Amino acid sequence: MASFTLQGIPVSRGIAIGRAHLLRPAALEVQHYLVAQEQVEAEVQRLQKALGQAERELQKIWSDLPADAPSELGAFLDVHSLFLSDPMIAQAPLEIIRTRHYNAEWALVTQIDVLLEQFDEIEDEYLRDRKADIAQVAERILKLLTGTANTLNKPVGVDELNTHMIVVARDISPADMMQFQDSAFVGFVTDEGGHSSHTAIVSRSLGIPAVVGMGNASHLIQQDDWLILDSVSGVVIVAPEQIILEEYREKLAELQRFRKRLTKLKKTSAVTRDGVTIELLANIELPEHAAAANEVGAAGVGLFRSEFLFMGRNGNLPTEEEQFLAYKSTVVAMKGRPVTIRTLDVGADKPLDETESATLNPAMGLRAIRYCLAEPQLFLTQLRAILRASAFGKVHILIPMLSHAFEIDQTLAMLEQAKHLLALQGIEFDHDIKVGAMIEVPAAAMSLPMFVKKMDFLSIGTNDLIQYTLAIDRADYSVAHLYDDVHPAILQLLDMTVKAANKAGIPVAICGGMAGDIRLTRLLIGMGFRELSMPPAQLLEIKQEVMNVDISQFSAIIKKILRSYDPEVIAEGIRALQAL
């Protein structure tokens, strides 16, 4: 096929080369992992067993039909039985397992997607309507497979029979992205999303290149197309010519060499040339990500997004013990360095359950601390778990989306209740645990005297602050071009926050996307920020930048930037900082 190029929004710096793996919405509901060569036949047998069970179920239903049952029921069962025995369902997924090493569920859904597309093209209405029967048959098999989905160990890595894969989808939820951490998956391409959507945030956290907001990439790209994903420039090249492929392979190799050189900075302190120490911390989603924070020498965890322990569980929320163990393992792994745990932050593009009904404007609805205060038992359980973990290391609690005094008061009252209950039980915890507020709603940034009086520290969530200040849905790619992290209003709010925190003598950090954007590092530390928290994959590059600057030279340029409301003057000032 002829090569062509698509343009989107780069959200995680890097380059990926691999085959396209298209995901339909239904395919996201199953596990995706590669099966090692020695496990292939066992996985084939697992699918064959499910197919046999499905056939026996249909036969039993048939034999149990009452004599006066409508004839249509028998015909319905006959159609399903025929589909089960058709080689396109009974054999083709087995070959996918053998050739691509997909697990059984993934192989089945991949083949079903192919069949459903073929049925869409049939002109005969009756035959076209049999599409629903195929979907129902697949659902029956998947339900049977689910009970045995974890009987085989998941291998790590890719063997020589499997190439790297780049996931292509209309959109991928943050919870779904977490299942694509196998090293076989080297990139993400989505039709929807923006620079600060949670899909983008998670891809950065995983250190996997991604380009989002591509419009119709999932329709233009075909399964197994060769792709080059350049998430520095936001370009995806489909079916690249050999000379382009070789050029990007060299770029990828150079990028890998650069990152290897950066690892030498792991144990070096992030100190500017004029002796100012900048604390560089890591944002993580799950306890196992603490290893990545340690790998880059993070000064601690500046943001533990606890909601990933709650998402995609179909209402089966984690118990206090389960949460405690997750928080404890993270705290222990960080070996005395601080771990800031953000309380449950769900809503908008992070639903607690995929079946939750959408509100008219979820970004401004019952989310984050509003949700927690509306579910006091859930909130109390989480606070108890965090407090228990604080007995094993330095823990801070971070409250998202605060904007009202009563929200602060209710939160602190619930924390005191959790402390009282633990004390009655004789359970140890840090009685002086620090509690901070996320500044991510303009009302909070405009009410800083109230926040610095009641809270121990502040952390700015720039992604939401920009969304709410500029009235832009950060998950909507149609307005993504309006997202501007150096809009004059944003810079004014940041400046107000850092000055208020410094005056009150309390720490202030940035844990949003701006903290990990190397283009803005000089601007932020020049404005007075001394704590930046970011995905581990970005930390060493930011550290190198910090070590190359002399903040004492920034003052005049920073003042000029903050006085201006002209985008060109601000951009010119940022370029001038880079040149110093």
Backbone hydrogen bonds, N-H to C=O, Kabsch-Sander energy under -0.5 kcal/mol:
donor,donor_aa,acceptor,acceptor_aa,energy
4,F,238,V,-1.6
6,L,236,V,-2.9
8,G,234,G,-3.0
9,I,212,V,-3.2
11,V,210,A,-2.1
12,S,210,A,-1.0
16,A,229,L,-2.3
18,G,227,L,-2.0
19,R,164,H,-2.6
20,A,225,D,-2.6
21,H,166,I,-2.9
22,L,20,A,-0.5
23,L,168,V,-2.6
24,R,22,L,-0.5
27,A,24,R,-0.8
28,L,24,R,-0.8
28,L,25,P,-0.9
29,E,26,A,-1.6
30,V,27,A,-1.2
35,V,101,H,-3.2
39,Q,36,A,-2.0
40,V,36,A,-0.7
40,V,37,Q,-1.1
43,E,39,Q,-2.1
44,V,40,V,-2.4
45,Q,41,E,-2.4
46,R,42,A,-1.6
47,L,43,E,-1.8
48,Q,44,V,-2.6
49,K,45,Q,-2.5
50,A,46,R,-1.7
51,L,47,L,-2.5
52,G,48,Q,-2.4
53,Q,49,K,-2.4
54,A,50,A,-2.4
55,E,51,L,-2.0
56,R,52,G,-2.2
57,E,53,Q,-2.3
58,L,54,A,-2.1
59,Q,55,E,-2.2
60,K,56,R,-2.3
61,I,57,E,-2.4
62,W,58,L,-2.4
63,S,59,Q,-2.6
64,D,60,K,-1.8
65,L,62,W,-1.2
69,A,66,P,-2.0
73,L,70,P,-1.3
74,G,70,P,-0.8
75,A,71,S,-2.0
76,F,72,E,-2.5
77,L,73,L,-2.2
78,D,74,G,-2.2
79,V,75,A,-2.3
80,H,76,F,-2.0
81,S,77,L,-2.3
82,L,78,D,-2.4
83,F,79,V,-2.3
84,L,80,H,-2.1
85,S,81,S,-1.4
86,D,82,L,-0.9
86,D,83,F,-0.7
89,I,86,D,-2.0
90,A,86,D,-3.5
91,Q,87,P,-2.1
92,A,87,P,-2.6
94,L,91,Q,-0.7
95,E,91,Q,-1.6
96,I,92,A,-1.7
97,I,93,P,-1.9
98,R,94,L,-2.0
99,T,95,E,-2.8
100,R,96,I,-2.6
101,H,96,I,-0.7
101,H,97,I,-1.1
102,Y,96,I,-0.8
103,N,33,Y,-1.3
107,A,103,N,-2.6
108,L,104,A,-2.5
109,V,105,E,-2.5
110,T,106,W,-2.4
111,Q,107,A,-2.0
112,I,108,L,-2.6
113,D,109,V,-2.3
114,V,110,T,-1.3
115,L,111,Q,-2.2
116,L,112,I,-2.9
117,E,113,D,-2.0
118,Q,114,V,-1.8
119,F,115,L,-2.1
120,D,116,L,-1.5
121,E,117,E,-0.7
121,E,118,Q,-0.8
122,I,119,F,-1.2
128,R,124,D,-2.5
129,D,125,E,-2.0
130,R,127,L,-1.2
131,K,128,R,-1.5
132,A,129,D,-1.2
134,I,130,R,-1.8
135,A,131,K,-2.1
136,Q,132,A,-2.1
137,V,133,D,-2.4
138,A,134,I,-2.6
139,E,135,A,-2.1
140,R,136,Q,-2.0
141,I,137,V,-2.1
142,L,138,A,-2.8
143,K,139,E,-2.2
144,L,140,R,-1.5
145,L,141,I,-2.4
146,T,142,L,-2.2
147,G,143,K,-0.7
148,T,145,L,-2.2
149,A,146,T,-1.1
151,T,148,T,-1.6
162,N,159,D,-1.9
165,M,184,A,-3.4
166,I,19,R,-3.0
167,V,165,M,-0.5
167,V,187,G,-2.4
168,V,21,H,-2.4
169,A,189,V,-2.3
170,R,23,L,-0.6
177,M,173,S,-2.1
178,M,174,P,-1.1
179,Q,176,D,-1.4
180,F,177,M,-2.1
181,Q,178,M,-0.5
185,F,182,D,-2.1
186,V,165,M,-2.6
186,V,184,A,-0.7
187,G,165,M,-0.8
188,F,209,P,-1.7
189,V,167,V,-2.7
190,T,211,V,-1.8
191,D,169,A,-1.6
192,E,170,R,-2.2
193,G,475,A,-0.9
197,S,194,G,-1.3
201,I,197,S,-2.2
202,V,198,H,-2.4
203,S,199,T,-1.9
204,R,200,A,-2.1
205,S,201,I,-2.2
206,L,202,V,-2.5
207,G,203,S,-0.7
207,G,204,R,-0.6
208,I,203,S,-2.4
210,A,12,S,-0.9
211,V,188,F,-2.2
212,V,9,I,-2.4
213,G,192,E,-2.0
214,M,190,T,-2.0
215,G,191,D,-2.4
216,N,214,M,-1.9
219,H,216,N,-1.3
220,L,216,N,-1.7
221,I,217,A,-2.7
224,D,20,A,-2.6
225,D,222,Q,-2.1
227,L,18,G,-3.0
228,I,237,I,-2.1
229,L,16,A,-3.3
230,D,228,I,-0.6
230,D,235,V,-3.2
231,S,14,G,-2.3
231,S,229,L,-0.8
234,G,230,D,-1.4
235,V,230,D,-1.9
236,V,6,L,-2.6
237,I,228,I,-2.6
238,V,4,F,-3.1
238,V,236,V,-0.6
239,A,226,W,-2.9
244,I,241,E,-0.5
245,L,241,E,-2.5
246,E,242,Q,-2.5
247,E,243,I,-1.7
248,Y,244,I,-2.3
249,R,245,L,-2.0
250,E,246,E,-1.8
251,K,247,E,-1.8
252,L,248,Y,-2.7
253,A,249,R,-2.2
254,E,250,E,-2.4
255,L,251,K,-2.3
256,Q,252,L,-2.2
257,R,253,A,-2.0
258,F,254,E,-2.3
259,R,255,L,-2.3
260,K,256,Q,-1.7
261,R,257,R,-1.9
262,L,258,F,-1.8
263,T,259,R,-1.0
264,K,261,R,-1.4
265,L,262,L,-2.6
266,K,263,T,-1.5
268,T,265,L,-1.8
271,V,269,S,-1.5
272,T,276,V,-2.6
273,R,549,V,-3.1
274,D,549,V,-0.6
275,G,272,T,-2.0
277,T,275,G,-0.5
278,I,270,A,-3.1
279,E,277,T,-0.5
279,E,530,R,-3.0
280,L,278,I,-0.6
281,L,279,E,-0.6
281,L,532,L,-2.8
282,A,300,G,-2.3
283,N,534,M,-2.5
284,I,303,L,-2.7
289,H,286,L,-1.9
290,A,287,P,-2.0
291,A,288,E,-1.0
292,A,289,H,-0.6
293,A,289,H,-1.5
294,N,290,A,-2.3
295,E,291,A,-2.1
296,V,292,A,-1.1
297,G,294,N,-1.4
298,A,293,A,-2.5
299,A,280,L,-2.8
301,V,338,P,-2.9
302,G,282,A,-1.3
302,G,300,G,-0.7
303,L,282,A,-1.4
304,F,340,T,-2.2
305,R,284,I,-2.7
305,R,303,L,-0.7
306,S,304,F,-1.6
306,S,342,R,-0.9
308,F,305,R,-1.6
309,L,306,S,-2.0
310,F,307,E,-1.4
311,M,307,E,-1.5
312,G,352,L,-0.9
313,R,310,F,-0.7
313,R,352,L,-0.6
316,N,313,R,-1.9
317,L,315,G,-1.6
323,Q,319,T,-2.4
324,F,320,E,-2.9
325,L,321,E,-2.5
326,A,322,E,-1.8
327,Y,323,Q,-2.9
328,K,324,F,-3.2
329,S,325,L,-2.3
330,T,326,A,-1.5
331,V,327,Y,-2.6
332,V,328,K,-3.0
333,A,329,S,-2.0
334,M,330,T,-1.6
335,K,332,V,-1.4
336,G,331,V,-0.7
337,R,334,M,-1.8
339,V,394,K,-2.1
340,T,301,V,-2.7
341,I,339,V,-0.7
341,I,396,H,-2.8
342,R,304,F,-2.0
342,R,340,T,-0.6
343,T,398,L,-2.5
347,G,350,K,-2.0
350,K,347,G,-2.1
356,E,353,D,-2.3
364,M,361,N,-1.9
365,G,362,P,-1.4
367,R,365,G,-1.5
368,A,346,V,-2.0
369,I,400,P,-1.0
370,R,367,R,-1.7
372,C,368,A,-2.1
373,L,369,I,-2.6
374,A,370,R,-1.3
375,E,371,Y,-0.9
375,E,372,C,-0.6
379,F,375,E,-2.2
380,L,376,P,-2.9
381,T,377,Q,-2.2
382,Q,378,L,-1.9
383,L,379,F,-2.7
384,R,380,L,-2.4
385,A,381,T,-2.0
386,I,382,Q,-2.6
387,L,383,L,-2.6
388,R,384,R,-2.5
389,A,385,A,-1.8
390,S,386,I,-1.3
391,A,388,R,-1.2
392,F,389,A,-2.1
393,G,390,S,-0.8
395,V,393,G,-0.7
396,H,339,V,-2.5
397,I,434,K,-2.7
398,L,341,I,-2.5
399,I,436,G,-2.4
402,L,438,M,-0.5
408,I,404,H,-1.5
409,D,405,A,-2.6
410,Q,406,F,-2.7
411,T,407,E,-2.2
412,L,408,I,-2.6
413,A,409,D,-2.1
414,M,410,Q,-2.2
415,L,411,T,-2.1
416,E,412,L,-2.1
417,Q,413,A,-2.0
418,A,414,M,-2.4
419,K,415,L,-2.4
420,H,416,E,-2.5
421,L,417,Q,-2.3
422,L,418,A,-2.1
423,A,419,K,-2.6
424,L,420,H,-2.2
425,Q,421,L,-1.2
426,G,422,L,-0.6
426,G,423,A,-1.0
427,I,422,L,-2.6
430,D,387,L,-0.6
431,H,429,F,-0.9
433,I,430,D,-1.4
434,K,395,V,-0.7
436,G,397,I,-3.3
437,A,457,F,-1.9
438,M,399,I,-2.6
439,I,459,S,-2.2
440,E,438,M,-0.9
444,A,441,V,-1.6
445,A,441,V,-1.6
446,M,442,P,-1.8
447,S,444,A,-1.2
448,L,445,A,-0.5
450,M,447,S,-1.1
451,F,447,S,-1.2
452,V,448,L,-3.0
453,K,449,P,-1.1
454,K,450,M,-1.2
455,M,451,F,-2.6
456,D,435,V,-2.9
457,F,435,V,-0.7
458,L,507,P,-2.2
459,S,437,A,-2.1
460,I,509,A,-3.1
461,G,439,I,-0.9
461,G,459,S,-0.6
462,T,460,I,-1.2
465,L,461,G,-2.3
466,I,462,T,-2.6
467,Q,463,N,-1.9
468,Y,464,D,-3.0
469,T,465,L,-2.1
470,L,466,I,-2.5
471,A,467,Q,-0.6
472,I,467,Q,-2.1
474,R,472,I,-0.8
476,D,473,D,-2.0
477,Y,475,A,-0.8
479,V,476,D,-1.5
480,A,477,Y,-0.8
482,L,479,V,-2.0
483,Y,480,A,-1.5
487,H,484,D,-1.4
490,I,487,H,-0.7
491,L,487,H,-2.1
492,Q,488,P,-2.2
493,L,489,A,-2.0
494,L,490,I,-2.4
495,D,491,L,-2.4
496,M,492,Q,-2.5
497,T,493,L,-2.0
498,V,494,L,-2.5
499,K,495,D,-2.0
500,A,496,M,-2.2
501,A,497,T,-2.4
502,N,498,V,-2.2
503,K,499,K,-2.3
504,A,500,A,-1.9
505,G,501,A,-1.0
506,I,501,A,-2.2
509,A,458,L,-1.9
510,I,531,E,-1.7
511,C,460,I,-2.1
512,G,460,I,-1.1
515,A,512,G,-1.6
516,G,512,G,-0.5
516,G,513,G,-0.9
517,D,514,M,-1.2
518,I,516,G,-0.8
520,L,517,D,-2.2
521,T,518,I,-0.5
524,L,520,L,-2.6
525,I,521,T,-2.3
526,G,522,R,-1.8
527,M,523,L,-1.4
528,G,524,L,-0.6
529,F,524,L,-2.1
530,R,508,V,-0.6
532,L,279,E,-2.6
533,S,510,I,-3.0
534,M,281,L,-2.3
538,Q,535,P,-2.2
539,L,535,P,-0.7
539,L,536,P,-1.1
540,L,536,P,-0.6
542,I,538,Q,-1.8
543,K,539,L,-2.5
544,Q,540,L,-2.2
545,E,541,E,-1.8
546,V,542,I,-2.6
547,M,543,K,-2.3
548,N,544,Q,-0.6
548,N,545,E,-1.0
549,V,546,V,-1.5
553,Q,550,D,-1.8
554,F,551,I,-2.3
558,I,554,F,-2.6
559,K,555,S,-2.3
560,K,556,A,-1.8
561,I,557,I,-2.3
562,L,558,I,-2.5
563,R,559,K,-1.5
564,S,560,K,-0.9
564,S,561,I,-0.7
570,I,566,D,-2.2
571,A,567,P,-2.6
572,E,568,E,-2.4
573,G,569,V,-2.2
574,I,570,I,-2.2
575,R,571,A,-2.1
576,A,572,E,-2.0
577,L,573,G,-2.0
578,Q,574,I,-1.8
579,A,575,R,-1.3
580,L,576,A,-0.7
580,L,577,L,-1.0
